[in-house]
Amino acid sequence: MAKAIITGASGDMGKVIALELSKKGYEIIMACRNITKSTPIREEIIANSNNPNVSIKQLDLCSLKSVTDFAKEILKEGDISILVNNAGILCHEYQTTKEGYEMNIGVNYLAPMLLCQLLLPSMNKGGRIINVVSCTTQIGKINRDIFHPTSKFSRFPFYSNSKLALLLGTIELAAKAKEHGITINAADPGIVSTGMITMDKWFDPIADLLFRPFIRTPEEGAATALHIALTEDGINKNGALFASCREKNISSRILESGNRDWLKSETDKILDKYLSTP
């Protein structure tokens, strides 16, 4: 039975992706940080899909070592057809990962980039990698202090920068994925009604009342990632960006992002020691 790995599968959108792929007969691996929190969600997915082949494996994207340990365990099993890098973070304050990188860039970019490359050799030919990005890539920037920012922390700009980095990383990995007979594409879910967009401010109830009804549901947000995972577009396209279940033109501003080559070089330096570990 072919496997599908979904990071952040206990979250609102991740749960939808895991459920729909489970209904299609995939063995589901829920890659989650909190096993206890994820257990009832696993049971819910099994009950609603009539597919008992759903398991949880611990993955803490705040730690590149955890990513490596997770990949080692997965590599023993093989037969991976789909990897959905769905998990993400939108920090309310400045934080760092276990290795000392700014949290948004560490969780949203470095960790999925490492996981993609570690798992490529064990994926089935014709397999698909889907990286969930964001509509905020349009305002993101790649600064040379992106891993260790010197500017004052600002919630949405730091998040947007990390998602732009993931989109660029997806494009960069397309050639390597093709060598393995795999495709890698990016999914923009739009603005989705999840806990992530809560501001933790006094005006949250008012904002929810006024704006949340017009924001996409988790099901609507998950649709694009599922489109890439389950339709011919996910095989025929490589290094592409999808939004609302259609390929979206990547602007020249993004493709010609300043420091794009620098980002690739620095990323290779950071991840090399984890990729070279037997």
HUTARA-V98706 format. One record per residue. N is the residue number from 1. RES is the residue in one letter. PHI is phi in whole degrees, 0 to 359 (NA if undefined). D_LAST is the distance of its C-alpha to the last C-alpha in Angstrom with 2 decimals. Layout:
n res phi d_last
N RES PHI D_LAST
N RES PHI D_LAST
//
This chain:
n res phi d_last
1 M NA 26.62
2 A 291 24.78
3 K 256 23.02
4 A 233 23.70
5 I 255 21.78
6 I 235 24.05
7 T 279 23.14
8 G 64 26.16
9 A 287 27.71
10 S 269 30.07
11 G 279 31.75
12 D 303 34.88
13 M 281 33.48
14 G 299 30.17
15 K 296 32.26
16 V 296 34.33
17 I 299 31.41
18 A 297 29.93
19 L 296 33.42
20 E 293 34.27
21 L 289 31.10
22 S 297 31.66
23 K 298 35.19
24 K 277 33.89
25 G 97 32.15
26 Y 284 28.50
27 E 283 26.42
28 I 258 25.82
29 I 248 22.95
30 M 275 24.38
31 A 266 21.73
32 C 225 23.85
33 R 282 23.94
34 N 251 26.96
35 I 295 26.88
36 T 300 30.53
37 K 296 31.81
38 S 278 29.97
39 T 300 31.25
40 P 295 34.79
41 I 289 33.57
42 R 302 31.47
43 E 297 34.67
44 E 294 36.66
45 I 296 34.41
46 I 299 34.66
47 A 296 38.43
48 N 275 39.03
49 S 248 36.94
50 N 57 37.67
51 N 238 34.00
52 P 282 32.53
53 N 273 28.97
54 V 230 28.02
55 S 231 25.45
56 I 241 24.22
57 K 233 20.75
58 Q 284 20.44
59 L 213 19.12
60 D 252 20.35
61 L 287 20.20
62 C 283 21.52
63 S 228 18.13
64 L 292 15.01
65 K 295 13.15
66 S 297 15.02
67 V 299 13.98
68 T 296 10.24
69 D 298 11.30
70 F 299 13.61
71 A 298 11.37
72 K 301 9.11
73 E 293 12.59
74 I 293 13.95
75 L 298 11.45
76 K 292 12.72
77 E 267 16.14
78 G 66 16.04
79 D 58 19.47
80 I 264 19.50
81 S 252 22.53
82 I 223 23.17
83 L 235 21.42
84 V 247 24.01
85 N 276 23.05
86 N 266 26.36
87 A 298 25.87
88 G 202 27.41
89 I 220 29.30
90 L 230 32.56
91 C 287 33.01
92 H 270 36.52
93 E 210 35.86
94 Y 292 33.45
95 Q 219 30.28
96 T 233 26.80
97 T 283 23.34
98 K 301 21.39
99 E 270 20.03
100 G 94 23.61
101 Y 271 23.87
102 E 307 27.04
103 M 299 26.63
104 N 301 27.76
105 I 290 25.46
106 G 290 22.47
107 V 281 23.06
108 N 276 24.68
109 Y 233 22.61
110 L 299 19.37
111 A 297 18.05
112 P 294 18.99
113 M 296 17.79
114 L 293 14.24
115 L 298 14.58
116 C 307 16.08
117 Q 287 13.36
118 L 291 10.51
119 L 269 12.93
120 L 311 14.52
121 P 297 12.81
122 S 259 14.00
123 M 277 17.41
124 N 293 20.51
125 K 299 22.39
126 G 88 25.14
127 G 290 23.11
128 R 226 24.03
129 I 247 22.61
130 I 238 25.35
131 N 256 25.17
132 V 277 28.20
133 V 255 29.81
134 S 199 33.38
135 C 293 36.80
136 T 285 36.55
137 T 302 34.33
138 Q 297 37.75
139 I 250 38.40
140 G 285 34.93
141 K 221 34.27
142 I 255 31.32
143 N 262 32.26
144 R 286 30.43
145 D 251 30.38
146 I 299 28.83
147 F 277 25.87
148 H 224 28.24
149 P 300 31.71
150 T 256 34.75
151 S 279 37.24
152 K 297 38.79
153 F 298 36.84
154 S 222 38.22
155 R 304 36.93
156 F 286 37.23
157 P 300 36.50
158 F 296 33.15
159 Y 297 32.28
160 S 299 33.56
161 N 298 31.53
162 S 292 28.27
163 K 286 29.25
164 L 296 30.28
165 A 301 26.89
166 L 294 25.30
167 L 297 27.81
168 L 297 27.07
169 G 296 23.31
170 T 298 24.09
171 I 296 26.18
172 E 295 23.59
173 L 279 20.89
174 A 301 23.51
175 A 294 23.01
176 K 295 19.24
177 A 298 20.01
178 K 299 22.80
179 E 300 20.63
180 H 266 18.96
181 G 75 22.47
182 I 245 22.06
183 T 248 24.47
184 I 226 24.00
185 N 222 27.17
186 A 251 28.58
187 A 241 31.13
188 D 260 33.81
189 P 280 35.36
190 G 81 38.27
191 I 271 39.58
192 V 251 38.95
193 S 283 40.83
194 T 228 38.18
195 G 296 38.08
196 M 299 35.98
197 I 272 39.09
198 T 291 41.16
199 M 270 42.24
200 D 57 43.06
201 K 237 46.47
202 W 297 50.03
203 F 271 50.56
204 D 306 47.78
205 P 301 50.32
206 I 291 52.48
207 A 298 49.65
208 D 299 48.47
209 L 297 52.03
210 L 276 52.56
211 F 248 49.28
212 R 300 46.93
213 P 299 49.07
214 F 262 48.37
215 I 268 44.58
216 R 293 42.44
217 T 284 41.65
218 P 304 38.05
219 E 296 38.87
220 E 292 40.04
221 G 294 37.05
222 A 285 34.61
223 A 302 36.54
224 T 290 34.87
225 A 299 31.28
226 L 293 32.61
227 H 300 34.44
228 I 294 31.30
229 A 288 29.51
230 L 241 32.47
231 T 246 34.56
232 E 297 34.48
233 D 303 34.09
234 G 291 30.46
235 I 261 29.91
236 N 282 32.43
237 K 248 31.29
238 N 214 28.10
239 G 73 27.64
240 A 255 30.91
241 L 246 32.41
242 F 242 34.41
243 A 215 37.05
244 S 52 39.60
245 C 65 37.98
246 R 226 38.74
247 E 295 36.93
248 K 244 37.89
249 N 296 38.46
250 I 269 36.13
251 S 296 38.48
252 S 296 38.54
253 R 301 38.31
254 I 285 34.81
255 L 297 33.72
256 E 255 35.17
257 S 306 33.94
258 G 300 34.22
259 N 71 30.97
260 R 298 29.01
261 D 294 27.40
262 W 298 26.85
263 L 301 25.12
264 K 298 22.62
265 S 297 22.01
266 E 293 21.68
267 T 297 19.40
268 D 300 16.99
269 K 296 17.21
270 I 292 16.64
271 L 271 13.66
272 D 304 11.90
273 K 293 10.11
274 Y 280 8.85
275 L 283 8.02
276 S 271 6.24
277 T 288 3.83
278 P 299 0.00
//
